Amino acid sequence: LKKPNLFLRIFCRCPLSSPYYILISIMLRLRAACEFFWRIFQRGPKASDSLLSQISKCVNEEQVFDIVGNNKSRFSEKHVGYAYKTLWQFQKEKSDLMRSVPYVRDHPQFLTLRILAKDKIELMDDDTLVNVLYIMLRFAVEAHDSLVERLVVEAWRRVERFDLKILSDFSACLVDQQMHFSPLMGKIADILNRKLDSIQSLRILSVLMVNVSSVISQNFGERLVNKTELLLDTMDPSDFNTSIRIVQFLQNIRYNYHPLLEKCSRIFISNIAHLNLDTLSLILALYQSLQFTNFSFQALAREKLSEMIPLYCDPASFVKLFVALGPLAGPMEEKQIVSILYKYLHVYTPVELTKITKAVVHLRVHNSKFLRILRELLFSYLRKNVIPSEISRLVQVIAMLPSSHLDESGISRVESILPQCSLSDLHIFASSLSIWIQHDHSHLNNVSQKNLRLLPKLNAYGCERLQKASNLNVLWEELKYVHGEWFEEELLEETIVALQRLGDQVTHTNIINLSSFIVRANYLSTPLLDRIASVTVQQISKIHPLAIHPILLPFSVLNYDPPQKDEFFGACIQRLISHLSVFEPHVLVFLGFTLALAEHFPEDLIRAIFNVEFLAKLDSQLQYLPPFLKLRIYSRLMEFNRAVCLECPEFEIPWFHDSYCQQQENKVKNNIKAVPHQVYKMLGEILGGPNYAQPSALTPYGYIVDFECILDKKKKPLPYRSQDVALNGLPSVCWGPDTHHSMSELPPGAQRVALEFLDSRAFCKNIPHLKGRSAMKIRHLEILGYHVIQIPHLVWNSMELSTKDAWMKYLKEHIFQETNHDYNFYL
């Protein structure tokens, strides 16, 4: 049987009746049967392989290693893969604190297993190959290890034939090796692009999305988002890990896409009982990065995190709890977490310390000993750090602490890394230096010339970075958190020039970023606003309804109508009216007020807000909001209520903010000394006495005007006392059936005059253009029967009006003139 060719020659020459023929025939048949059964044995189930059976019965790592050591010569590629899988399974079944990764990785027989794996790489099937690579990395084997390198090369050779599950696992291995931007990751992204339409598993897709997010185009990112949105409704609602990866992908591509975020939030809420500290802290950090808020989830997260305070005493876990809970914590939680944090302060990394410091400042901790130790630790890390992003974060939080400033070594450390810094880093350094120079006068006397020269260097590096910017999305990432005096004075103009230069890159995906920047900068750039309006009209179907409010905001706040005004506002209003149900109550309030600023009053929106059910829902939501935001929402609701009552009386919406206005009146009475006494005296001289002018007058519907006076039909001033006219008694004002106001008549032909002194906040930063709130106030006061005189600060403080006589003449001309609308120059 060992010489088949010889037997065949004999067999062919024998007659059929020969005994040799019969014997050789039987032997050949037996040989074929033996080969068949041997193949069946080799490829049979694992239970028929004694080594696989032995490994499967192991209960700890030592038993696996014993089998490896005693059977090296018998190990096939299947045995190698199964041994790796079993070793990692033992680790997965242990808690983080109980895992023994270093022990397993450094065991002599683990080295033996690695040698066996290296010899059998080409024989491994695809699943075994990638699984061995994955487990090697889980055991913290270095990426430059020869086995890891050979596994990656072999996987690269086979990558085109990988199924999507194996491809997702391989992409995770590349991420573990910091190969986010490698050509191999680009190859995986290309395969995903070609196979995207056939993918039905959102879990596999979400892994691939996160891993390839660094190498994909904007268009491909949008395709992935659309595919995810289609598959999300078919996903198991208990699979919250997939939802976390979706949010992480949105954060990676910097896309605040509300439909997916809202759906993921609902999944997190339904699984809140199963979310641990790591998961909650990750979700909250991702939401913060995306500037996304879901109040229902925040409330549940706060409750869950508060319950965890007694459970986590190790430093690593507690810092996550502290940072996650800090912005959400109430007084009871604050006392508990600070007392525990004190014990572990010295073991944290620089990045962890910066997070802790921000949370400490948010909680307004006043423990001087704790703050001193924290400050010393931050300085010690700063002096030896070389990473620009970490240095900027350390400088930022040091500036947040009381009585802190950089010494000579700290300034030198900052100066050495300036060429590598982003605009965000430069902003942090400039803002911190400005704080120390302004508020620490004892330190100012000792500031060296080197320190004083640092600010001009920051300006120069900032301008250079803006001039070289070529990608709008990249520039926005640097500008996202940049604001304040230094930026406005030194870099704002250069930033607007850069944004206008990159205007053709504005799309529906980044339009919100540009809109929010314009509002924050208070800068009226008509080319940028016209571009926003044009993109909105063209791509309105791609813009999510929740994005409408930030898009509208710069036009309403800055009081600007684009050339295609009707198409722009019409498209926005139609988009939001069709999706009112997706808005949180407080967002609808802000939306209504923003549209009112621009003189748009959609009836469907007004009816949706001013009803008992909506207002009750709004009240229930407000209990979870910080006080400043709660106050802002109440104020916007009152202002929107006022605007609807005055400008749309046909809707018959009741006025229900009397008590709020009474509170405003009390504030006015308490702050009456803030009104310029000099102007009050001049008005008394002009009008005939102090009783002819009313300072800080409260009007119906809660407006406050700097000064009010009354002129009869011959333009003669009328004293308040002799007429006995109440401040809120104006003619021709319909207060509605539920109000207690009365209507006091003025003498025929008489009129109230309101004088408003406008400071810089009433105008755009770059030109004397009146903003939306001041323009709305004019409209409303005129509806209430006032003649409005608005006096800009630039006019009042000009060289032309530098004497009392000039001021008196100016006031007389404007109070007694026949025509009004003196403010039109500023509109």
C-alpha positions in Angstrom: 0.0 0.0 0.0 3.0 2.3 0.4 3.8 1.8 -3.3 0.6 2.4 -5.2 2.2 2.8 -8.6 3.8 -0.7 -8.3 0.5 -2.3 -7.3 -1.3 -0.6 -10.2 1.2 -2.0 -12.7 0.8 -5.5 -11.4 -3.0 -5.0 -11.1 -3.3 -4.0 -14.7 -1.3 -7.0 -16.0 -3.2 -9.7 -14.0 -6.1 -11.7 -15.5 -9.4 -11.2 -13.9 -9.4 -14.7 -12.5 -5.9 -14.5 -11.0 -5.6 -14.7 -7.1 -3.3 -11.7 -7.4 -5.9 -9.6 -9.1 -8.5 -10.4 -6.3 -5.9 -9.8 -3.5 -4.7 -6.5 -4.9 -8.3 -5.4 -5.5 -9.2 -6.0 -1.9 -6.1 -4.2 -0.7 -6.8 -1.1 -2.8 -10.4 -0.9 -1.5 -9.2 -1.2 2.1 -6.7 1.6 1.5 -9.4 3.9 0.1 -11.6 3.1 3.1 -8.8 3.8 5.5 -8.1 7.2 3.9 -11.8 8.1 4.1 -12.2 7.3 7.8 -8.9 9.1 8.6 -10.2 12.2 7.0 -13.5 11.9 8.9 -11.5 11.5 12.1 -9.4 14.5 11.5 -12.3 16.8 10.6 -14.8 15.4 13.0 -16.4 17.2 16.0 -14.3 18.6 18.9 -15.5 15.9 21.1 -13.6 13.3 19.0 -10.3 15.3 19.6 -8.8 14.4 22.9 -6.8 17.7 23.3 -9.8 19.9 22.5 -11.8 17.8 25.0 -9.1 18.2 27.7 -8.9 22.0 27.2 -12.7 22.3 27.3 -12.7 20.6 30.7 -10.1 23.0 32.3 -11.3 25.1 35.2 -8.3 27.5 35.4 -5.3 28.8 33.5 -2.8 26.4 35.1 -4.6 23.4 33.7 -4.6 24.9 30.2 -0.9 25.7 30.5 -0.2 22.1 31.7 -1.9 20.7 28.5 0.2 23.2 26.4 3.4 22.2 28.0 2.8 18.4 27.7 1.4 18.3 24.2 3.4 20.8 22.2 4.1 18.4 19.4 0.4 17.5 19.0 -1.0 21.1 18.9 -2.6 22.0 15.6 -3.9 25.5 14.7 -7.3 24.5 16.1 -5.8 23.6 19.5 -3.9 26.9 19.6 -7.0 29.0 18.8 -9.1 27.0 21.4 -6.4 27.4 24.1 -6.3 31.2 23.5 -10.1 31.4 23.6 -10.3 29.4 26.9 -7.6 31.6 28.6 -9.5 34.8 27.7 -12.8 33.3 28.8 -11.4 32.7 32.3 -10.4 36.5 32.5 -13.8 37.6 31.2 -15.6 35.7 34.0 -13.6 37.7 36.6 -14.1 41.2 37.9 -11.7 43.9 36.9 -9.9 43.7 40.2 -9.6 40.0 40.1 -8.2 39.6 36.6 -4.7 38.2 36.3 -3.6 39.5 32.9 0.1 40.1 33.7 0.4 36.6 35.3 -1.1 34.9 32.2 0.9 37.0 29.7 4.2 36.4 31.5 3.7 32.6 32.1 6.3 30.4 30.3 3.7 28.3 28.6 2.0 31.4 27.3 5.2 32.1 25.4 5.1 28.5 24.2 1.6 29.1 22.9 2.8 32.2 21.1 5.5 30.2 19.4 3.1 27.5 18.3 0.7 30.2 17.0 3.5 31.8 15.0 4.3 28.5 13.3 0.6 27.9 12.3 -0.6 31.3 11.2 -1.1 30.4 7.6 -3.1 27.2 8.6 -5.6 29.2 10.8 -9.1 29.9 9.4 -10.2 33.5 9.3 -12.1 33.4 12.6 -9.2 31.8 14.5 -6.7 34.2 13.1 -8.5 37.4 14.1 -9.6 35.9 17.4 -6.0 35.0 18.4 -4.9 38.6 17.5 -7.8 40.0 19.5 -6.9 37.9 22.6 -3.2 38.8 22.3 -4.1 42.4 22.5 -6.5 41.8 25.4 -3.5 40.3 27.3 -1.6 43.6 26.6 1.0 42.1 24.3 2.8 45.0 22.6 1.8 45.9 19.1 5.4 45.5 17.9 5.5 41.9 19.1 6.5 39.7 16.2 3.4 37.4 16.5 1.1 40.4 16.6 2.8 41.9 13.5 2.6 38.6 11.6 -1.1 38.2 12.5 -1.9 41.7 11.3 0.0 41.1 8.0 -1.8 37.8 7.4 -5.2 39.4 8.2 -4.4 42.2 5.8 -3.7 39.7 3.1 -7.1 38.0 3.7 -9.2 41.2 4.5 -11.2 41.2 1.3 -12.7 37.8 2.1 -13.6 38.4 5.7 -17.2 38.3 6.6 -18.5 41.4 8.3 -18.4 40.0 11.8 -14.7 39.1 11.5 -14.1 42.4 9.7 -15.6 44.3 12.7 -13.4 42.3 15.2 -10.3 43.0 13.1 -11.1 46.7 13.0 -11.3 46.7 16.8 -7.8 45.1 16.9 -6.5 47.9 14.7 -8.0 50.5 17.0 -6.3 48.8 20.0 -3.0 49.3 18.2 -3.7 53.0 17.6 -4.0 52.4 13.8 -7.1 54.7 13.4 -5.5 56.5 10.4 -3.7 53.5 8.8 -4.1 52.5 5.1 -5.5 49.2 6.4 -8.3 51.0 8.3 -9.0 52.9 5.1 -9.2 49.5 3.3 -11.8 48.3 5.9 -13.8 51.6 5.4 -13.8 50.9 1.6 -15.1 47.4 2.2 -17.8 48.7 4.5 -18.8 51.3 1.9 -19.2 48.6 -0.8 -21.2 46.3 1.5 -23.2 48.8 3.4 -26.5 48.2 1.7 -26.4 44.5 2.5 -25.7 44.9 6.3 -28.6 43.9 8.5 -26.8 43.7 11.9 -26.7 47.0 13.7 -24.4 45.6 16.3 -21.7 44.7 13.7 -22.3 48.0 11.8 -22.0 50.1 15.0 -18.6 48.5 15.8 -17.3 49.2 12.3 -18.7 52.7 12.3 -16.9 53.7 15.4 -13.6 52.1 14.3 -13.5 53.6 10.8 -14.8 57.1 11.8 -11.3 58.7 11.6 -10.9 57.8 7.9 -14.3 58.4 6.3 -15.6 61.3 4.3 -18.5 63.5 5.3 -20.8 61.9 2.6 -20.0 58.4 3.8 -20.6 59.5 7.4 -24.1 60.7 6.4 -24.8 57.3 4.6 -23.8 55.5 7.8 -26.1 57.7 9.9 -29.0 57.0 7.5 -28.4 53.3 7.5 -28.2 53.3 11.3 -31.5 55.2 11.5 -33.1 52.5 9.4 -31.8 49.6 11.4 -32.3 51.2 14.9 -36.0 50.5 15.0 -35.4 46.8 14.3 -32.8 46.5 17.1 -33.4 44.6 20.4 -34.2 47.5 22.8 -32.2 45.9 25.6 -28.9 46.2 23.5 -27.9 49.5 25.0 -24.2 48.9 24.1 -25.0 49.3 20.4 -26.7 52.6 21.2 -23.6 53.8 23.1 -21.5 53.0 20.0 -23.9 55.0 17.9 -23.6 58.1 20.1 -19.8 57.6 20.2 -19.8 57.5 16.4 -21.7 60.8 16.2 -19.3 62.3 18.6 -16.3 61.1 16.5 -17.6 62.6 13.3 -18.8 65.7 15.2 -22.4 65.4 14.1 -25.1 66.5 16.6 -27.9 64.5 14.8 -30.9 64.7 17.2 -33.1 62.0 15.8 -30.5 59.3 16.6 -29.6 60.9 19.9 -33.2 61.0 21.0 -33.8 57.4 20.0 -30.7 56.3 21.8 -31.8 58.3 24.9 -35.0 56.4 25.0 -33.1 53.1 24.9 -30.9 54.3 27.7 -33.9 55.3 29.8 -35.6 51.9 29.3 -32.4 50.2 30.4 -31.4 52.6 33.2 -31.5 49.7 35.8 -28.7 47.9 33.9 -26.4 50.9 33.3 -23.3 50.8 35.6 -21.0 53.7 36.5 -18.7 53.3 33.5 -21.7 53.3 31.1 -23.4 56.3 32.7 -20.2 58.4 32.9 -19.5 57.5 29.2 -23.0 58.5 28.1 -22.9 61.8 30.0 -19.5 62.7 28.7 -20.6 62.0 25.1 -23.7 64.1 25.6 -21.6 66.9 26.9 -19.2 66.8 24.0 -22.2 66.8 21.6 -23.8 69.6 23.5 -27.0 67.5 23.7 -29.3 67.4 26.7 -32.1 65.0 27.5 -33.6 66.0 30.9 -35.4 62.7 31.5 -32.2 60.8 31.2 -30.3 63.3 33.3 -32.8 63.0 36.1 -32.6 59.2 36.1 -28.8 59.3 35.8 -28.6 61.6 38.8 -30.7 59.3 40.9 -28.7 56.3 39.8 -25.4 57.9 40.4 -26.4 59.2 43.8 -27.2 55.6 44.9 -23.7 54.6 43.9 -21.9 57.0 46.2 -21.5 54.5 49.1 -20.6 51.6 46.7 -17.4 53.0 45.1 -14.5 53.7 47.4 -11.6 52.9 45.1 -10.0 56.1 43.5 -10.4 55.1 39.9 -14.1 54.4 40.2 -14.8 57.3 42.4 -13.3 60.0 40.1 -15.7 58.7 37.4 -18.6 59.0 39.8 -17.5 62.5 41.0 -17.1 63.9 37.5 -20.3 62.4 36.2 -22.4 63.4 39.2 -20.8 66.8 39.8 -22.9 68.9 37.3 -26.1 67.0 38.4 -25.5 66.9 42.1 -27.6 68.5 44.8 -26.5 69.7 48.3 -26.7 66.3 49.9 -24.6 64.6 47.2 -22.0 67.4 47.2 -21.1 66.8 50.9 -20.7 63.1 50.5 -18.6 63.1 47.3 -16.2 65.8 48.5 -15.5 64.0 51.8 -14.6 60.8 50.0 -12.6 62.6 47.2 -10.3 64.2 49.8 -8.8 60.8 50.6 -7.7 59.9 47.1 -6.7 63.2 45.6 -3.0 62.3 45.4 -3.4 59.2 43.2 -5.1 60.8 40.2 -3.6 61.6 36.8 -3.4 65.2 35.4 -6.4 64.7 33.2 -8.4 63.3 36.0 -7.4 66.2 38.3 -8.6 68.7 35.7 -12.0 67.0 35.6 -12.1 67.0 39.4 -11.2 70.7 39.6 -14.0 71.7 37.2 -16.5 69.7 39.3 -15.1 71.2 42.5 -15.5 74.7 41.1 -19.1 73.8 39.9 -19.9 72.6 43.4 -18.4 75.8 45.0 -16.3 73.8 47.5 -14.8 76.1 50.2 -12.6 73.7 52.0 -9.3 75.7 52.0 -7.1 72.7 52.9 -8.6 70.7 50.1 -8.2 73.5 47.6 -4.5 74.1 48.7 -3.6 70.4 48.1 -5.4 70.4 44.8 -3.6 73.5 43.7 -0.2 72.1 44.6 -0.9 68.9 42.7 -1.9 70.8 39.6 1.2 72.9 39.7 3.5 69.9 40.1 1.9 68.2 37.1 2.2 71.4 35.0 5.9 71.8 35.6 6.8 68.4 34.2 4.1 68.0 31.4 5.0 68.2 27.7 1.6 67.5 26.1 0.0 70.8 24.8 -3.6 69.7 25.4 -2.9 68.6 28.9 -0.9 71.8 29.7 -3.8 74.0 28.5 -6.3 72.0 30.6 -4.0 72.3 33.7 -3.6 76.1 33.2 -7.3 76.5 32.7 -8.3 74.8 35.9 -5.5 76.6 37.9 -7.1 79.9 36.8 -10.4 78.7 38.2 -9.1 78.3 41.7 -8.9 81.3 44.0 -5.6 83.1 44.5 -3.8 81.1 41.8 -1.3 82.3 39.2 1.6 80.9 37.2 5.1 81.3 38.3 8.1 81.8 36.0 8.5 78.1 35.4 4.8 77.7 34.5 5.0 80.6 32.0 8.1 79.1 30.4 6.3 75.7 30.1 3.4 77.4 28.3 5.7 79.5 26.0 7.6 76.4 24.9 4.6 74.7 23.4 2.8 77.6 21.7 3.7 76.6 18.1 1.9 73.3 18.6 -1.3 74.8 20.2 -4.8 75.0 18.7 -7.0 78.1 18.9 -8.7 76.6 21.9 -5.4 76.1 23.7 -4.3 79.7 22.9 -7.6 81.0 24.1 -7.2 79.2 27.4 -3.7 80.6 28.0 -4.8 84.2 27.1 -7.9 84.1 29.2 -6.0 82.7 32.2 -3.2 85.3 31.9 -5.8 88.1 31.7 -7.5 86.8 34.8 -4.3 86.8 36.8 -3.2 90.3 35.6 -6.6 91.8 36.3 -7.4 90.3 39.7 -4.1 89.5 41.4 -2.5 93.0 41.8 0.1 91.7 44.2 1.4 89.4 41.5 1.3 92.1 38.8 4.2 93.9 40.4 6.4 90.8 40.0 5.4 89.9 36.4 8.6 89.7 34.3 9.0 91.2 30.9 9.0 87.7 29.5 5.5 87.1 30.9 4.2 90.4 29.5 5.5 89.5 26.0 3.4 86.2 26.1 0.1 87.9 25.1 1.4 89.3 21.8 2.8 85.9 21.0 -0.6 84.3 21.6 -2.1 86.9 19.2 0.4 86.2 16.5 0.0 82.4 16.7 -3.8 82.7 16.7 -3.8 84.9 13.6 -1.4 82.6 11.8 -3.6 79.6 12.6 -6.7 81.3 11.2 -5.0 82.4 8.0 -3.9 78.8 7.3 -7.3 77.3 8.0 -8.6 75.4 5.0 -11.3 73.2 6.4 -14.5 74.6 8.0 -15.2 71.6 10.2 -11.7 71.5 11.5 -11.7 75.2 12.2 -15.0 74.9 14.1 -13.6 72.2 16.4 -11.0 74.8 17.5 -13.5 77.6 17.8 -16.2 75.6 19.6 -15.2 76.8 23.1 -13.4 80.0 22.2 -15.0 83.2 23.4 -14.3 86.1 25.7 -12.5 89.4 25.7 -9.1 88.3 24.3 -10.8 86.5 21.3 -13.2 89.4 20.6 -10.5 92.0 20.7 -7.6 90.2 18.9 -9.0 87.4 16.7 -12.7 88.0 15.9 -12.2 90.0 12.7 -9.6 87.5 11.4 -12.0 84.6 12.3 -14.9 86.2 10.3 -12.6 86.6 7.3 -11.6 82.9 7.6 -15.2 81.8 7.9 -16.3 83.9 4.9 -13.4 82.5 2.9 -14.6 78.9 3.7 -18.3 79.8 3.2 -18.7 77.4 0.3 -18.1 74.5 2.7 -21.3 75.3 4.7 -23.8 72.4 4.5 -26.7 71.2 6.4 -24.4 69.2 8.7 -22.3 72.2 9.9 -24.8 75.0 9.5 -25.7 74.9 13.2 -22.1 75.4 14.2 -21.8 78.5 12.1 -25.1 79.9 13.3 -24.2 79.5 17.0 -20.8 81.1 16.5 -22.4 84.2 14.9 -24.8 84.6 17.8 -22.1 84.1 20.3 -19.8 86.6 18.5 -22.7 89.2 18.2 -21.3 89.9 14.7 -23.4 90.9 11.8 -21.8 89.3 8.7 -24.3 89.5 5.9 -22.3 87.1 3.6 -22.3 84.4 6.3 -26.0 84.9 7.1 -27.0 85.0 3.5 -25.1 81.7 3.0 -26.9 80.1 6.0 -30.2 81.2 4.6 -29.4 79.9 1.1 -28.2 76.5 2.4 -31.3 76.2 4.6 -33.7 76.8 1.8 -31.9 74.4 -0.5 -31.4 71.6 2.0 -34.4 72.0 4.3 -35.4 68.4 3.8 -32.1 67.2 5.2 -32.2 69.5 8.2 -33.7 68.0 11.4 -36.5 70.0 13.0 -34.5 70.4 16.2 -31.9 72.2 14.2 -34.3 74.9 13.1 -34.1 77.0 16.3 -30.3 77.5 16.3 -30.5 78.3 12.5 -33.1 81.0 13.1 -31.4 82.5 16.1 -28.8 84.7 14.5 -31.4 86.3 12.2 -33.8 87.1 15.1 -31.1 88.1 17.6 -29.2 90.3 15.1 -32.4 91.7 13.5 -31.5 90.7 10.0 -33.6 89.6 7.0 -31.8 87.8 4.2 -32.6 88.6 0.6 -34.8 85.4 0.4 -36.6 86.3 3.6 -40.0 84.8 2.8 -38.5 81.5 1.5 -36.2 81.1 4.4 -38.6 81.8 7.2 -41.4 79.9 5.4 -39.3 76.8 5.0 -38.1 76.9 8.6 -41.6 77.3 10.0 -43.1 74.6 7.8 -40.4 72.2 8.9 -40.9 72.8 12.6 -44.7 72.9 12.5 -44.7 69.5 10.9 -42.7 68.0 13.8 -43.9 69.8 16.9 -44.0 66.5 18.8 -40.2 66.0 18.7 -39.5 69.2 20.7 -39.0 69.4 24.5 -41.4 71.9 26.1 -38.7 74.5 27.0 -37.3 74.3 23.4 -40.7 75.2 22.0 -40.8 78.2 24.3 -37.5 79.4 23.0 -38.6 78.8 19.4 -41.7 80.8 19.9 -39.9 83.8 21.3 -37.2 83.6 18.6 -39.8 83.7 15.9 -41.6 86.5 17.7 -38.4 88.6 17.6 -38.5 88.3 13.8 -42.2 89.2 13.7 -43.4 85.7 12.8 -46.3 84.1 14.8 -47.2 80.6 13.5 -50.7 79.9 14.9 -50.1 76.2 15.3 -47.0 76.8 17.5 -48.9 79.4 19.6 -51.8 77.0 20.2 -49.4 74.2 21.1 -47.7 76.3 23.8 -50.5 78.3 25.4 -52.6 75.5 26.7 -53.0 73.9 30.1 -51.5 70.5 29.2 -48.4 72.0 27.7 -47.7 74.4 30.6 -48.2 71.6 33.1 -45.6 69.5 31.2 -43.3 72.5 31.2 -43.6 72.9 34.9 -42.8 69.2 35.5 -39.6 69.5 33.4 -38.4 72.7 35.1 -37.8 71.0 38.4 -34.8 69.2 36.9 -33.1 72.3 35.5 -30.5 74.5 37.1 -31.9 77.8 38.6 -30.4 80.1 36.0 -32.0 78.1 33.1 -35.3 77.8 34.9 -35.4 81.6 35.3 -34.5 82.1 31.7 -37.3 79.9 30.5 -39.8 81.7 32.7 -38.6 85.0 31.3 -38.9 83.8 27.6 -42.4 82.4 28.3 -43.5 85.8 29.7 -41.9 87.7 26.7 -43.5 85.3 24.2 -46.9 85.7 26.0 -46.5 89.5 25.8 -45.6 89.4 22.2 -48.6 87.3 21.2 -51.0 89.4 23.2 -49.7 92.7 21.7 -49.0 91.7 18.1 -51.7 89.0 17.6 -54.7 89.9 19.6 -56.9 87.9 17.2 -55.6 84.7 18.7 -57.2 85.7 22.1 -54.4 84.3 24.1 -54.7 85.4 27.8 -52.1 87.4 29.6 -51.1 85.5 32.7 -47.9 87.0 33.9 -49.1 89.7 36.3 -47.3 88.3 39.3 -44.1 88.0 37.3 -44.4 91.7 36.3 -45.0 92.7 40.0 -41.7 91.0 40.9 -40.0 93.0 38.1 -41.5 96.2 39.6 -40.1 95.4 43.0 -36.7 94.9 41.4 -37.0 98.3 39.7 -37.8 100.0 42.9 -34.8 98.4 44.6 -32.5 99.5 41.7 -33.8 103.0 41.1 -30.4 104.5 42.1 -28.9 102.8 39.0 -30.7 105.3 36.7 -28.3 108.2 35.8 -29.2 111.0 38.3 -27.7 113.6 35.9 -30.2 112.8 33.1 -33.1 112.9 35.6 -32.1 116.4 36.7 -31.8 117.6 33.1 -35.3 116.2 32.3 -36.6 118.0 35.3 -35.2 121.3 34.0 -36.5 120.7 30.4 -40.0 119.5 31.5 -40.6 121.9 34.4 -39.7 119.9 37.5 -38.9 116.4 38.8 -42.6 115.4 39.0 -42.8 115.7 35.2 -40.5 112.7 34.6 -40.9 109.1 35.8 -37.6 107.2 36.2 -37.5 103.4 35.7 -41.2 103.3 34.7 -42.9 99.9 34.6 -45.3 99.7 31.7 -48.2 97.3 31.1 -47.0 93.9 30.1 -43.8 94.3 32.2 -41.6 96.6 30.2 -39.3 98.9 32.0 -38.3 102.2 30.4 -35.5 104.4 31.6 -37.7 107.6 31.7 -41.3 108.3 31.0 -43.1 111.6 30.5 -46.5 112.8 29.3 -47.1 115.5 26.7 -50.4 117.0 25.9 -51.6 117.7 22.3 -49.7 121.0 22.3 -46.5 119.2 23.3 -46.7 120.7 26.8 -45.5 118.4 29.7 -48.0 117.2 32.2 -47.1 116.5 35.8 -47.8 113.0 37.1 -49.2 114.1 40.5 -51.8 116.6 39.2 -53.0 114.1 36.6 -52.9 111.2 39.1 -52.1 108.8 36.3 -51.0 105.3 37.3 -47.9 104.0 35.6 -49.8 101.0 34.2 -52.8 103.0 33.1 -52.5 103.4 29.3 -55.2 104.1 26.8 -56.6 101.7 24.3 -55.0 98.6 25.9 -57.2 95.5 26.1 -56.1 93.6 29.2 -58.4 90.6 28.7 -61.1 89.3 30.9 -58.8 87.7 33.5 -56.8 90.7 34.5 -57.3 93.3 37.1 -55.9 96.2 35.2 -58.0 99.3 34.6 -57.7 101.6 31.7 -57.0 105.2 32.6 -57.7 107.8 30.0 -55.2 110.5 29.2 -56.4 114.0 28.2 -57.5 114.1 24.5 -54.4 114.3 22.3 -52.0 113.6 25.1 -49.2 111.0 24.6 -46.7 109.1 26.7 -43.1 109.4 25.8 -40.5 106.7 26.6 -36.8 107.6 26.7 -34.4 104.7 26.4 -30.7 104.9 26.7 -29.1 102.1 24.7 -25.8 100.7 25.7 -23.5 98.5 23.6 -25.5 95.4 24.3 -28.4 96.8 22.1 -26.2 96.8 19.0 -24.2 94.4 16.9 -20.6 94.3 17.8 -19.2 95.5 14.4 -21.8 98.1 13.3 -24.4 100.3 15.0 -27.3 98.0 13.9 -30.1 97.6 16.4 -30.7 94.0 17.6 -33.9 92.1 17.7 -34.9 92.6 21.4 -34.6 96.4 21.2 -36.5 96.5 17.9 -39.3 94.4 19.5 -39.5 96.7 22.5 -40.0 99.7 20.1 -42.9 97.8 18.4 -44.6 96.9 21.7 -44.2 100.3 23.3 -45.7 101.9 20.3 -48.6 99.5 20.3 -49.1 100.5 24.0 -49.4 104.1 22.9 -45.9 105.4 23.6 -43.7 107.7 21.5 -40.3 106.0 21.8 -37.0 107.9 21.8 -34.0 105.7 21.8 -30.6 107.3 22.5 -27.6 105.2 21.5 -24.6 105.3 23.8 -22.3 106.2 20.9 -24.4 109.4 20.3 -24.8 110.4 23.9 -21.1 109.9 24.7 -19.8 111.4 21.4 -17.6 114.5 21.2 -20.5 116.5 19.7 -22.5 116.0 22.9 -19.7 116.6 25.4 -21.4 119.4 27.4 -24.5 119.8 29.4 -25.9 122.4 27.0 -25.4 120.0 24.1 -27.2 117.2 26.0 -30.1 119.6 27.0 -30.5 120.7 23.4 -30.5 117.0 22.1 -33.1 116.0 24.6 -35.4 118.9 23.8 -35.2 118.3 20.1 -36.1 114.7 20.5 -38.8 115.0 23.1 -40.7 117.8 21.5 -40.3 117.0 17.8 -43.3 116.4 15.6 -42.1 113.2 13.9 -40.8 110.1 15.6 -38.8 107.0 14.5 -35.5 108.7 15.2 -34.1 105.2 15.7 -34.5 104.2 12.1 -30.8 104.9 11.4 -30.0 102.0 13.7 -32.5 99.4 12.4 
